[in-house]
Amino acid sequence: MKRWRLYVLCILLGCMKMQAQTLPMPFQKGDRVVFLGNSITEGGHYHSYIWLYYVTRFPESRMQMYSAGTGGDASWNMLERLEEDVYGKKPTVVTASFGMNDSGYSEYLKDDVEKFVSSQLLRVDTAFRKMQDIMLAHKDTKVILVGGPPYDEKWQNDKNKPLPGKNETMSRIVEMQKKAASMNGWSFVDFFSPIEAVNKEQQAKTPAFTLTQGDRIHPDNHGNMLMAYFFLKSQGLAGKPVANVCINAATRKVLNTENCYVSKLKQDNGIALAFNYLAKSLPYPLDTVPRGWGKKHSQFEASEYVPIIEELNQEILQVKGLQPGNYMLKIDGHFIATFDAGALGSGINMAVLYNTPQYQQAVKVMHLNEERWNIEKRFREYAWTEFRILKQKGMLFQDNLAAMDTLRASVHENIFLAGHLDNFSKMMYPEIREAWQDGMDLLVNRMYELAQPVVHRIELVKETETCQ
């Protein structure tokens, strides 16, 4: 338990500071959630990981989640697209995160940094006040302000020198968001403080540790999963199990069930216990493969730093009254693992057994969600081109050859534009956008279809010398 001490202390201190803050309620069936942000949202997975949790944990409560992240955006850029790009999606909930680009970059290596910071904070405050006015005008849409992840200033890397003071500026922007949330009666979620705590703990042991992709800015997959974890935890979802089953094999009685159904319980020759099991949820699949451009770490690695498994991924099978010995766990006739009577009596977590049919069912949902994310990212690149370049030229959504010519002629104005031209050359055609949107809709439909509960037959077979 020592590994969690710094983490728990940070959370307790954070709760003491945030007594006036309102934490968000869990999303509900039918919600349309839009995540507004910068490149950390556009190219990151945290919102995708959040949706994956909701699909697998609440498969009957269908909802829709959208990324509205755009690379390079500060609050004043978000202000320019807030109506069309965010509220145009007809959200019931909007989350808003900014600060990384707002706080500046190379200016911290120049003279008179304090003057720059003061000017920058005034600019953020001005834009953010206008954003708040728009958000308040949409009275039926809930708002969750999100204090973004920190700039990793303490990461030890000689090839990437830090910008001293940038993270302090970001913390002041987070304070702005906290105050605005409290003043407007909105919810607030903090990524900044708890991720800083993880960095501090891990970098004390390994100075070369970072949750970013190596640029001090963009979280890798494990960093994105930490963001998803802190978001879900803030919604009060920690401790909500996939399912819990407790059975007394000696008396053949079901002692307790949670979020599942147990039926047709019996014992046969050689079978210590068998029953039908229908869980209302699937285990949460933590991907062990680094996915996404430039990613070196996996989603699963986040579980090394915070208690994701313990708090968000518990599918407990507890069987009391077994005779001493080892028992083979079989599901639908397939061998899963062997446990002794003591472990089964205490309870085993089936959510970490990756060869169970229910976990593999969840993996299929995960892969469909990943493919959906890949297509959605094309739409975010298209949005970047529209709002960052074409809107400024009075050509928003003109989507024709004249717009394409304008973009080609404007490549010298923005170093990132060249990388977006190919995507825009396809997405300027409505038929292409429609086809890709249809593809995403199909993937979402299949996600929810595959996440639906399935009855499994669970057996415990006592090992004998013959079996061995």
C-alpha positions, 0 to 999 in steps of 0.5 A: 500500500505504500506505493499509493501514499503520495497519490492518496495524500494528493487526492486528500489535499485536493479535496480539502482545497476543492470543498467549494467545487462541484464534481460532475455526475456520471453521464446518463443514457442519451447524453451527447458529450463534447470534449473541447480542447487542444492537441492533447484532446485532438491527438489523445485518447483520454476521451476515447478511454472514458467512452470505452468505460461507459460502453463496457460498464453501462452497455444498456445506456447508449450515449455519444461522445465527440472530440472537439480538440484542435491542435495548437488551440488556446482559449481565444482559438476555442472562442472562435469555434465554440458555437459552430464546432462545439454547440453545433453538435447539440451536446447535453454536456460540454467539457472544456480544457485549455492552458498548454498553448495559452501559457506560451513557449519560447517566451520563457527563455527570454527576458522580462518573463513576468511581463509576458506572463501578465499579458498572457494571463490577461489575454486568457482571462478576456477570451475565457470570459467571452467563452463563459458568456456563450456557455451560459447562454446554452442553459440546457447544456451542462459544463465541466471545466477541466484543469489540463495536464501539466507541462512536465518541467521536471523530466530529466532529459538533456535533449529537451530542455524545459521552459522554466516557469511555464508550469506555474503559469499553467497552474494559474490558468487552472485556478481561473478555471476552478474559480469560474466553475464555482462562480457559474455553478459548473463542475470541475475536474482536475488533471493538473494536480494528481498528474503532478503528484504521479510525476513527482513520485515517479521522478523521485525514483527515476528522473527520466520518467515522463508520462508524455511522448517525450516533448513534455507536453502531449501525454502518451497512452499511459498519461491519457489513461490517467486522465480518463481515470481521474475523470471517471473517479471524479464522477464517483465511479470508483468502486462500482464493480463489473460484477460480484458473485459470492457462493457457498459451494458446500450448501450450494447457495448464492450468498450475494450478487451485484450487477449480475445474475446467477442461475442453474447452480449445481454440482456433478461428478468431478465438478465442484460447482457449476452455474450460469452467469450473466453480468450486466457489464464487461471488464474494462479492457486495458490495451497493452499495445502502444497505439497512435502516432509517436506513442511508446507506452500502452494504456495498461501501464497507467495501472502501475501508478494509480489503482485503476484495477482496484477501483474501476475493474473488479469482477469478483468470483468468491466461492466459499466452502470448497474442499482444500485443493486446486480447482480449474476455472472453466468458462463455457467449457474452456480452461481459464486458470487454476486457483486453490480453495483459499484464493477462491474463498477470498475471491478472485478478480476475473477482470484481470484474466485476459482469456475469459470470454467476457474479457475477449468480448470487451477487447472487440469493443476496444478495437472498434472504439480505436478504429472509430477514434482513428476516423474521428481524428480525420474530422478533427484535422478537417476542423483545424483547417476550417477554423484555424485557416479558412475561417480567418479568410472568410471561407469557412466551410466553403469546401471547394477548389477555391478553398483548396487553392487558398490553402496551398497559397497559405502554406507559408503562413502556418508550419502545420498546414502542409500536413493537413492538405491531403486530409482536406483534399478528401474531406472537402467533398461532402460525400467523403465526409458522409461516408466516413461519418457512416463508418463511425456510426456503424462502428458505434452501433457494433460497439454497443451490440458487442457490449451486450450481456451474454450468459456464460457457464462457469465451472470449478473442477477440482484437480486430481492426480489423474487430471494432472 
